[in-house]
Structures are given as C-alpha cells and as structure tokens.
Amino acid sequence: MSQENLFSDDPVEHVEEDQLDRVSYVEHVAAVMSRVRQQGTASTVVAIIGSWGSGKSSILSLVQAKLPDSWLMARFDPWGYTDVTAMMFGFFGELSSVLPDDSKGKEVREKVGKVVQLASPLGKLTGLAGFDSSSMIDKLGQLIAGGSSISAALKSAEESLKKLDSPVLMVIDDLDCLEPEELLMVFRLIRSLGRMPNLYYLLSYDERTLLDVLMRTELAFNDQRRAQEYLEKMVQVRLDLPPLREKQASVLFEQMLDKVIEQTTTRIEDGDRLRILKVYETTLRHRLQTPRAIRRFLAQVDAFWSTVNGEIDFCDFLILTWLRTFEPSTYRAVQEHRAALTGGDVYERLFQRDHKGTKQYWIELLDSAGIPAKDREKVLELLADLFIPIRSAMRNSDYNPAFYDEIAARQGVGHEDYFDRYFAFTVTSDDIPDAMVQIALSADPVDADETATIALSRLRQRMLDDSFRAGRKVTAAVEDNPALARPAVRLICWAARELQLSEAGVADPWPISALASATLARVPNRQLGPLLEELTEDINGLDFLGSLAARLTGMRKRAGRDDAAELEWSAALDPILRPRLESRVRDEVEPSGRIGDQVANLIWSWRFIDVSSCQSFCRELVDRTDLVTVLSQLMPRNHGQDGETLWVSPLRRASLVALFGLDYLGDLESYGDAPDIPDWDDARLPDSPENRTNRARASLKAAHQESPDDEA
C-alpha cells in the first residue's frame, strides 16, 4: 500500500492490489454476469450491495477487469449532471461511446439518438450547450410529421441492439449518493428507456441509505415497505458484499498502521504496539469495520503525526485521533476538562475521591455528546487508558501521584506538560520540544553551533518563565541520558541565580531546589565530586548549593527521615561546602561589617551546615559594629502576592540563637522600646534600611518575650 492509497479513496483496479481476499467474490460476480448473458439478451439489473466504505467500487473495477473482452463496458456517473435532461443525455452518451464503429454500432447510435430526441422536452433540448436549436427543431418537426413516436423509436433501437455481437455492461456506482429526484430519474431511465436487449446493468449501493433516499421521493411517501418493494422490482439479482471479517479488518488495520509508522519513521516499542492492538480490539475496531473507515482513520493519524513525532506518545495520539474522527463531541469534551483530567487542578488531584460521582458525570457527558448507551462503556475505557482520574473512577480505586510521572515519561496526553500538544498538533510557544531540551543540554556552551545556541537560549528562557514545567523536562532528559546531569545542574544553578536577581536577591525558588536535588541524585558518583568543586568555585553556584544543602538539612530535621539519593550527593557536597562557605563569606564581608545581599544568603546557608563556625563569625561582626546593625542586614525578605513588592519579615528566637548563641544576645530587655510584632503570620513591612532596623529590634524584643523551649 502506497502513501497515495492511504490518503485517497480510489478503488482497487488490479487483483494484485486486493488486500481483502475478495478474488473469489469477484469471480462469482463475473460468473453471474456470464450466466445472465447465456440465458438470453433480455436486459438484467444486477446489484452489488454493501455498506459505505466496504469496497463496492473496487469490486466493480475488478469485475470489469475479470469479464472477457467480448463485453462492452460503459460507466455512467449520474451525480455529475445538473438536471434530469442532462442526465438522460449523459446516460445515452455513455452507451453510445462504447459501441463499435462498424455498421451495427452506427445503426444503434442512430436509433438511440432518435429515442433521445423524442424523449427530451423541447425547451431543455434547445438549451443544451453544443446543440443547434433551429436544426434540432427542424428535425423534431420532421419526426412528428412522419408520425414517429417514442414507442416506435424504442422498438427500432431494440431491434438494432439485438444485432450487436457483444453485450453492453452499464456500470452505475454510488446510487445512494443521489438526491431523490436524481435517483428516480436513473431508475426510470433503466426501466423505461434503458431496458433494451444486450444491455445489462451492474449497480452498487448501500441499501439502507438508498431506501432512505427512496422514502423521500413522491413514489414512496416515507413508506419504507413501498420503497423496498420498488427496489425489488428494479433489481433482478442482488449480490450482497460480505462484510469484513474481524480477522480481515485486524490484518488490514495492522498493515496500514505499519505503513504509517514506516512512512513517518516513528519509533515504536513492542509494548507500545501491544497497547495499540489491545485498544483496537477492545474499542477502536467497532467503528473500523470497512476498508474506507480504516483508511480514513489512519490517514488522519498520518496527516498530523509528522508535526509532533517524537514529542508525544503515538498510541495516545492514535486514540485521540479516533475520538476526533468518530466521536468529535467527546473529543471536544476532553479539551474542556484539561485540568481535571491531567491532575493540573490541585483540588481535583488531592481531594476528589467520589469515584462513583465522577463516573456518572462522564456517562452523562457522553450521553449528551450523542454516544449510544451500548458504546459508552467502551469510550469510557478508552478515556481511562489515557487519564488517571477516569481510570480511578472506572476502577473505583485511587492511583498514586507517581502514575502521573509515568505518563510524563511516555509524553502522554494525561499529563499537563503534554496535553496541549495533542490538540494544537505542535509544541506551543509557551512550551519547549523535548528534543530541543536534549540538544540544549548536550551543547558546548563555549563552542555551540547555531542550532544548539538557539536551543540553549530557549531552554534558559523557559527555565525562567516556568521553572516547574521546564524543570520537569530537564529531569526527564537526564533520566533518558544520565550523561546530561552535569550540564543540567549547571543550567539549574544559572537559572536559580537569574531568578534571584529578578527578585532582588531573595532565596532561591523551591521548584529550582527540588529540581537540583533530583538532578544531582542522577550524577554518576565519579563525576559528582569534580562537578561540585567546579560549581562552588563561583559565588553564584556556592550560593545556590549552599541554600539547597541548608534547605535539605532543615527538611530532614523536621521530617525525621533521609532520602538515600539526597544523602549520597549531600554527603559529597558537605566537605566541599563547609570550608568554601566560610572562606567566601570572610572574603566578601567588608572591613566595616557591611554585608551584601548575596553574602547574607551564604551566611544563612552556613548557619544550617556549620552552626559553630557561623556563630563565631557572626559574633565577630557584632564586635565590629553592634547586634542590631548586623541583624538588620540578615533580616529575611520575601515577595508579596503581586510578585514585585519586597517585604522584610521578623525572626523568631530560635533563629537568633542559631546565629549568635544565647549567651551572646546580651540584655534583650534593652530593646523594650522597639515596636511589637502584632501578628507573626503577617508581620511584614516593605523592604527598606529603616524597616530592616525596626524589624531587627522588634525581633530582639520578641525573643525576650518568647519561651526558650527550642533554641537549636
């Protein structure tokens, strides 16, 4: 099967192209036509009856090829004419075109032409393009004056047709595509004018559709029984086309599927193929029961797959294409429920456990989409294959959030990072192709080519714009290729610093920290030490890794447990980080005791990692200046809800003790004139030198009032 065949609906014209093992059926039809001919010259109507897309047109072509050369083949396409008169001329024109050029053929043409002249309304005749109106009127006058009648002309034409040495086969395909008036005209042509000796008919149609058309004619008046009786009167021999057997349909589907995979150079694993075939057997095949339906479906897959190949899951795309092609209302409903289906809606993901209600909701939604009751379970199972929430509802079972990670690993539609790609048929502008992430991380930052430079630039921008989403892509790339862990960590450190600068020096965003921890855990052991040495040589890398190590230390204390992967890389970091933090802080703090914002971050990290050394240094700073001056420079600052306003927050007693030691805080009662902190949950002031000092004094006053139950 060629690519051209997949996208076209052209019939098979040669037996060698037949994929459905219908040679025996074609031979049977040809044998029937021969027997009809052998029984006499009386005109006979034979009909091949099958559903739309079942291959009737291909059967007609193969039968024509199978019949001996003694048959004269005419093909009449009635839907190509604008009115019934033109259709009649076309009918007899096709008949005339296949007649031999000998004397017998010329005689038949002449006799048939006279029938056409007599049967055509004068007004219509004179309006036909290419006809000389005055000449036609003269000829018609001569016929009338000579006493000619339509009956006499038909009898004369019949006598001439009997003399032909060869039978004529008039093939009329797709009768079910005609309008009611056109269909009646074709039948009247066959019944009244076309039932001539040596003229046989081979029709094809979908019976149910044809009856629907007949019922809309004045002949049947919406009476199905009357329409059926009329059809039986017209057709002498009906040859029902056997439907595709399940095995035939399955083989044809696999053949066409393989062609799509081959033509699009799609990488597909054995497990993916098994999943596709399972979905086909359970659901897809119920709407893929004709060659045309299978071809149409896979043509839709092929038409768009090349734009997203490598960026989404092929099986998921196949399923969604089936929905888009055969159940468009359900396809639209899926789009409208993006958050609920992908776990992007936190409420849906964490709190909704009403599986029975969820299932009923989707059943009602499918009902409103016009899905028959007998098909709803199948469609729901199809959706359950794609989306965790529906799977949970169908199985009445909760699924661990880790299942979303599995969906992301195969680039599935059920994950929020990939959902939009399936419906946009591309990687959207607010996203980054997975392949580009691989290129960016593999690039040499010093000597990268143009493609790699563009990829790295885009990945960096995505890291700043959407750390969550881009970070997950980086993690996935490292999982696929652990060799990318080193450049990934470098990228994360860079992004952390850029985000800090954009937020006026606040602590690193937690998504970046989580990403760094997960990525460092994937760095091979032999590369871990040299990488950490390299990163901590720079103050930005030291700042980020120090904050990361401090955060993990605090989390381990609160959670009371350790993550084995985190322990491995943090253990390698600790002996590198301790001396470098102290050395860098001492080098960066000015002799006057002034502390820069980034150095303040280093001090807070140092406080978690080496409390004793950090306390000694902070005391040294107090000795140079005073406690309030030092503390005001270390006050934590955070962004407000608008993402722009920077606020300074107070410190609790435990943090003050960790920085300076209880014995070094002095007489805290001396700060009794400082303002109170009315509400610790909202104890923020806009950042300024004055407010930092006020918050430092207020924190010292509050520390005097707090109970010393936890001073570690």
C-alpha positions in Angstrom: 0.0 0.0 0.0 1.5 3.3 -1.0 1.1 6.6 0.8 -1.1 7.9 -2.1 -3.5 5.0 -1.5 -3.8 5.8 2.2 -4.9 9.4 1.5 -7.1 8.7 -1.5 -10.4 6.8 -1.8 -9.6 5.4 -5.3 -10.9 1.9 -5.9 -8.6 -1.1 -6.4 -8.2 -1.7 -10.1 -6.0 -4.8 -10.2 -6.3 -8.1 -8.4 -2.7 -7.8 -7.2 -3.7 -4.8 -5.1 -6.5 -6.5 -3.3 -5.8 -6.9 0.4 -9.1 -8.4 1.4 -9.1 -11.8 -0.3 -12.1 -10.9 -2.4 -10.9 -12.6 -5.6 -13.4 -15.4 -5.2 -16.3 -12.9 -4.8 -15.2 -11.0 -7.9 -15.0 -14.3 -9.8 -18.5 -15.1 -8.6 -20.0 -11.8 -9.8 -18.3 -12.3 -13.2 -19.7 -15.8 -13.4 -23.2 -14.5 -12.6 -22.9 -11.9 -15.3 -21.9 -14.6 -17.8 -24.8 -16.8 -16.8 -27.2 -13.9 -17.2 -25.8 -13.3 -20.7 -26.1 -17.0 -21.6 -29.8 -17.1 -20.6 -30.7 -14.6 -23.3 -30.3 -11.0 -24.5 -33.0 -9.6 -22.1 -31.7 -6.6 -20.1 -31.0 -7.6 -16.5 -30.1 -5.4 -13.4 -27.6 -6.9 -11.0 -26.7 -5.0 -7.8 -23.7 -5.2 -5.5 -25.0 -4.3 -2.1 -22.7 -3.2 0.8 -22.3 -0.5 3.4 -20.4 2.7 2.7 -16.7 2.2 2.5 -17.0 -1.6 2.2 -15.1 -1.7 -1.1 -18.0 -1.8 -3.6 -16.2 0.5 -6.1 -13.2 -1.7 -6.0 -15.4 -4.8 -6.7 -16.9 -3.1 -9.7 -13.5 -2.3 -11.1 -12.2 -5.8 -10.5 -15.3 -7.3 -12.1 -14.9 -5.2 -15.2 -11.3 -6.4 -15.4 -12.4 -10.0 -14.9 -15.1 -10.1 -17.6 -13.9 -11.2 -21.1 -13.2 -8.7 -23.8 -16.4 -9.6 -25.6 -18.2 -7.3 -23.1 -18.5 -3.6 -24.0 -18.0 -1.6 -20.7 -19.8 1.7 -20.1 -19.7 3.6 -16.9 -22.4 6.1 -16.0 -21.9 8.6 -13.1 -25.4 10.2 -12.7 -24.3 12.7 -10.0 -22.2 14.6 -12.5 -25.2 16.3 -14.2 -27.2 19.4 -13.2 -30.7 18.3 -14.3 -32.5 15.2 -15.3 -32.4 16.1 -19.1 -28.7 16.4 -19.0 -28.5 13.1 -17.1 -30.5 11.4 -19.8 -28.2 12.7 -22.5 -25.2 11.6 -20.4 -26.7 8.1 -20.0 -27.2 7.5 -23.7 -23.9 9.3 -24.4 -22.0 6.8 -22.3 -23.9 3.9 -24.1 -23.0 5.4 -27.5 -19.4 5.9 -26.6 -18.7 2.1 -26.2 -20.5 0.9 -29.3 -18.3 -0.4 -32.1 -17.5 1.7 -35.1 -18.9 -0.9 -37.5 -22.2 -0.7 -39.3 -24.1 -2.3 -36.4 -22.7 0.1 -34.0 -23.5 3.1 -36.2 -27.1 1.8 -36.6 -27.5 1.6 -32.8 -26.2 5.1 -32.4 -28.6 6.5 -34.9 -31.6 4.6 -33.4 -30.7 5.6 -29.8 -30.2 9.2 -30.9 -33.8 9.3 -32.2 -35.1 8.0 -28.9 -33.2 10.8 -27.1 -34.7 13.4 -29.4 -38.2 12.2 -28.8 -37.9 11.7 -25.1 -36.3 15.2 -24.4 -38.5 18.2 -23.6 -38.1 20.7 -26.4 -37.2 23.6 -24.1 -34.5 21.6 -22.4 -33.1 20.3 -25.7 -32.7 23.7 -27.2 -30.8 24.9 -24.1 -28.2 22.2 -24.1 -24.7 23.5 -24.9 -23.4 22.4 -28.3 -26.8 21.9 -29.9 -28.1 23.9 -32.8 -31.6 24.9 -31.7 -33.0 25.6 -35.1 -31.7 22.4 -36.6 -33.0 20.4 -33.7 -36.5 21.9 -34.0 -36.5 21.1 -37.7 -35.6 17.5 -37.0 -38.2 17.2 -34.4 -40.8 18.6 -36.8 -39.8 16.0 -39.3 -40.2 13.3 -36.8 -43.7 14.4 -35.8 -44.8 15.0 -39.4 -43.6 11.5 -40.3 -45.8 10.0 -37.5 -42.8 9.0 -35.3 -43.5 8.1 -31.7 -41.3 7.3 -28.7 -42.6 3.7 -28.7 -41.7 3.2 -32.3 -38.3 4.7 -31.8 -37.6 2.4 -28.8 -38.7 -0.7 -30.7 -36.4 0.3 -33.6 -33.5 0.8 -31.2 -34.1 -2.5 -29.5 -34.0 -4.3 -32.9 -30.7 -2.7 -33.7 -29.2 -3.6 -30.3 -30.2 -7.3 -30.8 -27.9 -7.4 -33.8 -24.8 -6.4 -31.7 -22.3 -9.2 -31.4 -21.2 -8.1 -27.9 -23.2 -7.4 -24.7 -23.0 -4.0 -23.2 -22.5 -3.7 -19.4 -23.6 -0.3 -17.9 -21.9 0.2 -14.5 -23.5 2.7 -12.2 -21.8 3.2 -8.8 -22.8 5.0 -5.6 -26.5 5.3 -6.4 -27.0 6.1 -2.7 -25.3 9.4 -3.2 -28.0 10.8 -5.4 -30.8 13.2 -4.5 -34.4 11.7 -4.5 -35.3 13.3 -7.9 -32.0 12.1 -9.5 -32.4 8.6 -8.1 -35.9 8.3 -9.6 -34.6 9.6 -12.9 -31.9 6.9 -13.1 -34.4 4.2 -12.3 -36.8 5.5 -14.9 -34.0 5.5 -17.5 -33.3 1.9 -16.7 -36.9 0.9 -16.5 -38.4 2.7 -19.4 -35.6 3.7 -21.9 -32.7 1.5 -20.9 -34.3 -1.9 -20.7 -33.1 -2.8 -24.2 -31.7 -6.2 -25.3 -28.0 -6.8 -24.9 -27.8 -4.0 -22.3 -27.1 -5.2 -18.8 -26.6 -3.2 -15.6 -24.3 -3.6 -12.7 -25.2 -1.2 -9.8 -23.8 -0.7 -6.4 -25.2 1.0 -3.3 -25.7 0.9 0.4 -29.2 -0.5 0.8 -30.2 1.3 4.0 -29.1 4.7 2.6 -30.8 4.0 -0.8 -34.1 3.2 0.9 -33.8 6.4 2.9 -33.5 8.3 -0.3 -36.4 6.5 -2.0 -38.6 7.2 1.0 -38.1 10.9 0.4 -39.5 10.6 -3.2 -43.1 11.1 -4.3 -43.1 7.4 -5.2 -42.7 6.1 -1.6 -44.0 8.9 0.5 -41.9 8.0 3.5 -43.2 4.4 3.4 -40.2 2.0 3.9 -42.1 -1.0 2.7 -43.2 0.7 -0.5 -39.6 1.8 -1.1 -38.3 -1.8 -0.5 -40.9 -3.2 -3.0 -39.9 -0.6 -5.6 -36.2 -1.5 -5.2 -37.0 -5.3 -5.5 -38.9 -4.5 -8.7 -35.9 -2.7 -10.2 -33.2 -5.2 -9.3 -33.4 -8.8 -10.5 -30.2 -10.1 -8.9 -28.8 -8.8 -5.7 -25.3 -9.8 -4.7 -24.6 -8.8 -1.1 -20.9 -8.0 -0.4 -19.7 -10.0 2.6 -18.7 -7.7 5.4 -15.1 -7.6 6.6 -14.4 -10.5 8.9 -12.8 -9.5 12.2 -9.5 -11.1 11.2 -9.5 -9.3 7.8 -10.2 -6.0 9.4 -7.4 -6.6 12.0 -4.9 -7.6 9.4 -5.8 -4.6 7.2 -5.5 -2.3 10.2 -2.1 -3.6 11.1 -0.9 -3.3 7.5 -2.0 0.3 7.2 -0.7 1.1 10.7 2.7 -0.3 9.8 2.8 1.8 6.7 2.1 5.0 8.7 4.9 4.0 11.1 7.3 3.3 8.3 6.5 6.5 6.3 6.8 8.7 9.4 9.9 7.0 10.7 8.1 6.5 14.1 10.0 4.8 16.8 7.6 2.3 18.5 8.5 -0.3 21.1 6.9 -3.8 21.3 5.0 -2.7 24.4 3.5 0.3 22.5 2.4 -2.0 19.7 0.7 -4.4 22.1 -1.1 -1.5 23.7 -2.3 -0.2 20.3 -3.6 -3.7 19.3 -5.3 -4.1 22.7 -7.1 -0.8 22.3 -8.0 -1.7 18.8 -9.6 -5.0 19.8 -11.5 -3.6 22.8 -12.8 -0.4 21.3 -11.5 1.1 18.0 -12.5 -1.8 15.8 -16.2 -1.3 16.5 -16.0 1.9 14.3 -13.4 0.5 11.9 -15.5 -2.2 10.1 -14.9 -1.1 6.5 -11.7 -0.6 4.4 -12.7 3.1 4.0 -13.2 3.6 7.7 -9.7 2.1 8.5 -8.1 4.1 5.7 -9.8 7.3 6.7 -8.8 6.9 10.3 -5.1 6.1 9.7 -4.9 8.9 7.1 -6.0 11.3 9.8 -3.2 9.9 12.0 -0.6 10.3 9.2 -1.8 13.8 8.3 -0.8 15.3 11.7 1.6 12.9 13.3 4.7 14.3 11.5 4.2 17.6 13.2 4.5 16.1 16.7 6.6 12.9 16.1 8.9 12.4 19.0 7.1 15.0 21.1 4.1 13.0 22.2 3.0 9.4 22.6 2.0 7.6 19.4 -0.7 5.4 21.0 -2.3 8.3 22.9 -2.3 10.3 19.6 -3.9 7.3 17.8 -6.7 7.1 20.4 -7.4 10.9 20.4 -7.4 10.8 16.5 -10.1 8.1 16.7 -12.1 10.3 19.0 -11.6 13.3 16.8 -12.7 11.3 13.7 -15.6 9.3 15.0 -16.6 10.9 18.3 -15.9 14.7 17.9 -18.2 15.7 20.7 -16.2 13.6 23.2 -13.0 14.9 21.7 -14.2 18.5 22.5 -15.3 17.5 26.0 -11.8 16.2 26.7 -10.3 19.5 25.7 -12.7 21.3 28.0 -11.7 19.2 31.0 -8.0 19.7 30.8 -7.2 20.5 34.4 -9.4 17.7 35.9 -8.1 15.1 33.5 -4.4 15.9 33.8 -4.1 16.5 37.6 -3.3 20.1 36.9 -6.2 21.1 39.1 -4.8 20.6 42.7 -8.2 20.2 44.2 -9.2 17.5 41.7 -6.0 15.7 42.3 -5.8 15.7 46.0 -9.3 15.9 47.4 -11.8 14.5 44.9 -12.4 10.8 45.8 -16.0 10.5 44.6 -15.3 7.8 42.0 -19.0 6.9 41.6 -19.9 10.5 41.0 -17.1 11.1 38.6 -18.1 8.0 36.5 -21.7 9.1 36.4 -20.6 12.6 35.4 -18.8 11.3 32.4 -21.6 8.9 31.5 -24.0 11.8 31.4 -21.5 13.9 29.4 -21.1 11.1 26.8 -24.9 10.8 26.7 -25.2 14.5 25.9 -22.4 14.0 23.2 -24.7 11.5 21.4 -22.8 8.3 22.3 -25.2 5.4 22.3 -25.7 3.6 25.6 -24.1 0.4 24.2 -20.9 2.3 23.4 -20.4 4.4 26.5 -18.5 1.9 28.5 -16.2 1.3 25.6 -15.5 5.0 25.2 -15.0 5.4 29.0 -12.5 2.6 29.0 -10.7 4.3 26.1 -10.5 7.5 28.2 -9.5 5.5 31.2 -6.5 4.3 29.2 -5.4 8.0 28.8 -6.4 9.8 32.0 -5.8 8.8 35.7 -9.0 10.4 37.1 -11.3 8.5 34.8 -9.3 5.3 35.4 -9.7 5.9 39.1 -13.5 6.3 38.6 -13.8 3.2 36.5 -11.8 1.0 38.8 -13.1 2.7 42.0 -9.5 3.0 43.1 -7.1 5.8 44.0 -3.8 6.0 42.0 -0.6 7.2 43.4 0.6 10.6 42.0 3.7 8.7 40.7 1.4 7.5 37.9 1.5 11.0 36.5 5.3 10.7 36.3 4.9 7.5 34.3 2.5 9.3 31.9 5.0 12.2 31.6 7.8 9.7 30.9 5.9 8.5 27.8 4.8 12.0 26.9 1.2 11.1 27.4 -1.9 13.3 27.0 -2.8 12.6 30.6 0.0 14.9 31.9 -0.4 18.6 31.9 3.0 19.1 30.3 1.9 17.3 27.1 -1.9 17.7 26.9 -1.8 20.9 24.8 0.5 19.4 22.2 -2.1 16.8 21.2 -4.8 19.4 20.4 -2.5 22.0 18.9 -0.7 19.4 16.7 2.6 21.1 17.6 4.7 22.2 20.5 3.2 25.5 21.6 5.1 28.7 22.0 4.9 28.5 25.8 6.5 25.1 25.7 9.8 23.7 24.5 10.3 20.5 22.5 11.8 17.6 24.4 14.3 17.1 21.5 15.4 20.7 21.9 16.0 20.1 25.6 18.3 17.3 24.7 20.1 19.4 22.2 20.5 22.3 24.7 21.9 20.2 27.4 24.3 18.4 25.0 25.6 21.7 23.7 29.0 23.1 24.3 28.3 26.4 26.0 31.6 27.8 24.6 31.6 26.5 21.1 27.9 25.6 20.2 26.6 25.6 16.7 23.6 27.8 15.7 21.0 25.1 16.4 22.4 24.3 19.8 22.7 28.0 20.6 19.1 28.6 19.8 18.1 25.5 21.8 20.1 26.6 24.9 18.7 30.1 24.7 15.1 28.9 24.5 15.6 26.4 27.4 17.1 29.1 29.6 14.1 31.3 28.9 11.7 28.6 29.7 13.5 27.9 32.9 12.9 31.5 33.9 9.3 31.7 32.7 8.1 28.3 34.0 10.5 26.6 36.3 8.1 23.8 37.1 7.4 22.7 33.6 10.8 23.3 32.1 12.4 21.7 35.1 10.4 18.5 34.6 11.6 18.4 31.0 15.2 18.7 32.2 14.7 15.9 34.7 13.2 13.7 32.0 16.1 14.4 29.7 18.6 13.4 32.4 16.7 10.2 33.2 16.9 9.3 29.5 20.6 10.2 29.3 22.4 10.4 32.7 25.4 12.0 30.9 23.4 15.2 30.7 23.2 15.5 34.5 26.3 17.8 34.7 25.1 20.4 32.2 21.7 20.1 33.7 23.0 21.1 37.2 24.9 24.0 35.6 21.8 25.2 33.9 19.8 25.0 37.2 22.4 27.0 39.1 22.3 29.6 36.4 18.5 29.8 36.5 18.5 30.0 40.3 20.8 33.0 40.2 18.8 34.7 37.4 15.6 34.3 39.4 17.3 35.6 42.5 18.4 38.7 40.6 15.0 39.2 39.2 13.5 39.0 42.7 16.0 41.4 44.3 18.1 38.7 46.0 15.5 36.6 47.7 16.1 32.9 48.5 16.0 30.5 45.6 12.6 29.4 44.4 11.7 26.0 45.8 10.9 24.4 42.4 14.5 25.0 41.4 15.8 23.5 44.6 13.7 20.4 44.1 14.9 20.1 40.5 18.5 20.5 41.5 18.2 17.8 44.2 16.6 15.4 41.8 19.2 16.1 39.1 22.2 15.9 41.4 21.0 12.5 42.5 21.4 11.3 38.9 25.0 12.5 38.5 27.4 9.4 38.3 29.4 9.1 41.5 32.8 9.5 39.8 31.6 12.8 38.3 29.9 14.2 41.4 32.9 15.5 43.3 34.5 17.3 40.4 31.2 18.8 39.4 30.5 20.2 43.0 34.1 21.5 43.1 33.5 23.3 39.8 30.2 24.8 40.8 31.2 26.1 44.2 34.2 28.0 42.8 31.7 30.6 41.7 29.8 32.6 44.2 26.5 32.1 42.4 27.0 28.3 42.4 28.1 28.4 46.0 25.1 30.5 47.0 22.7 28.1 45.3 24.2 24.9 46.5 24.5 26.3 50.0 20.8 27.2 50.0 20.0 23.8 48.7 22.0 22.0 51.3 20.6 24.2 54.1 17.1 23.5 53.0 17.6 19.8 52.9 19.2 19.8 56.3 16.1 21.7 57.7 13.7 19.3 55.9 15.5 16.2 57.3 15.3 17.6 60.8 11.6 18.3 60.5 10.7 15.1 58.7 12.9 12.8 60.7 13.9 10.8 57.7 16.5 10.8 55.0 16.3 10.2 51.3 19.1 7.8 50.2 19.7 9.6 46.9 19.9 13.0 48.6 22.2 11.7 51.3 24.6 10.5 48.6 25.2 13.8 46.9 24.8 15.9 50.0 27.5 13.8 51.7 29.8 14.5 48.8 28.9 18.2 49.0 29.4 18.7 52.7 33.2 18.6 52.9 33.4 20.9 49.9 30.8 23.3 51.0 31.9 23.9 54.6 35.3 25.5 54.0 34.2 27.3 50.8 31.3 29.0 52.5 33.4 30.2 55.4 36.2 31.4 53.1 33.9 33.2 50.7 31.9 34.9 53.4 35.0 36.1 55.1 36.4 37.4 51.8 33.2 39.2 50.8 32.2 41.0 54.0 33.7 44.4 54.1 36.0 45.5 56.9 33.3 47.9 58.0 31.0 45.0 58.6 28.7 45.7 55.6 27.1 42.5 54.3 25.8 42.3 50.7 22.6 40.6 49.9 24.2 37.5 48.4 26.6 37.2 51.2 23.7 37.3 53.6 22.3 34.3 51.8 25.6 32.5 52.2 25.5 33.2 56.0 22.1 31.7 56.3 23.2 28.6 54.4 26.3 28.4 56.6 24.2 28.6 59.7 22.4 25.3 58.8 25.6 23.5 57.7 28.1 24.5 60.4 26.4 26.2 63.3 29.5 26.6 65.4 31.7 28.3 62.8 28.8 30.5 61.6 28.2 31.7 65.2 31.8 32.6 65.7 31.8 34.7 62.6 28.5 36.5 63.4 29.9 37.3 66.8 33.0 38.8 65.1 30.7 41.0 63.1 28.9 42.2 66.2 32.2 43.0 67.8 33.0 45.2 64.8 29.7 47.1 64.9 26.7 46.1 67.0 24.0 43.5 67.2 21.2 45.5 65.6 23.4 46.6 62.6 24.4 43.0 61.9 21.0 41.6 62.4 19.3 44.2 60.2 21.5 43.1 57.3 20.4 39.4 57.8 16.7 40.0 58.0 14.8 37.6 55.7 13.0 39.2 52.8 10.2 37.8 50.6 8.0 38.8 47.7 4.4 39.7 48.2 1.4 38.2 46.3 2.0 40.7 43.4 5.4 39.1 42.8 7.1 42.5 42.9 6.8 44.2 46.3 9.7 43.0 48.6 8.8 42.6 52.3 11.1 42.3 55.3 9.9 39.7 57.9 10.9 39.3 61.6 12.9 36.5 63.1 12.0 34.2 65.9 14.1 33.4 69.0 15.4 30.1 67.7 16.9 31.7 64.6 18.6 34.4 66.6 20.1 31.8 69.0 21.3 29.8 66.0 23.1 32.9 64.5 24.6 34.4 67.7 24.2 32.0 70.6 22.1 32.6 73.6 24.9 33.9 75.7 25.9 36.5 73.1 22.5 38.1 72.6 23.1 40.3 75.6 20.4 42.0 77.6 17.3 41.6 75.3 15.4 43.8 77.8 17.2 46.8 76.4 15.0 46.5 73.2 11.8 47.0 75.2 11.1 50.3 73.4 11.0 48.5 70.0 7.6 48.2 68.3 5.7 45.0 68.9 5.0 42.4 66.3 1.2 42.1 66.4 0.8 39.1 64.1 3.5 36.7 63.2 1.5 35.3 60.2 1.5 38.7 58.6 4.4 40.5 60.2 5.8 42.2 57.1 6.9 45.7 56.2 8.1 47.0 52.8 11.8 46.5 52.5 13.9 49.5 53.4 17.0 50.1 55.6 14.8 51.7 58.2 12.3 48.9 58.3 15.1 46.3 58.4 16.4 48.0 61.5 12.9 48.2 63.1 12.3 44.6 62.4 15.6 43.6 63.9 14.8 45.5 67.1 11.3 44.1 67.2 12.7 40.5 66.7 15.1 41.0 69.6 12.3 42.3 71.8 10.0 39.4 70.8 12.9 36.9 71.5 13.0 38.3 75.1 9.2 37.6 75.4 9.3 34.1 73.9 9.9 30.9 75.9 13.3 29.3 75.3 11.8 25.8 74.6 13.6 25.4 71.3 16.9 27.3 70.8 18.6 25.0 68.5 
